[in-house]
Amino acid sequence: MSPWGSVLVDGHRLGEAPLEVRLPAGEHELVAEVKGATRVRQVVRVDAGVRTKRFLP
C-alpha cells in the first residue's frame, strides 16, 4: 500500500502499513485507509497454522 496508510482488521485500527499481525483462524475484514483517498476493503480467510499474505492496492 503506497503511500503508507492505516490498517484496520475486523474494525480495529492496528497501525500503519506495512504491517504484520497474527490472527486467529477464520474470516477477517481488512481495510486500508489513506487520508483523503478511498478505503480499500478485502475479506480474507486465515487457515490455522498457515501464513497468509495480503497486499492491498
Secondary structure, DSSP 8 states (H G I E B T S, - for coil): --S--EEEETTEEEEESS------SEEEEEEEE-TTS--EEEEEEE-TT--------
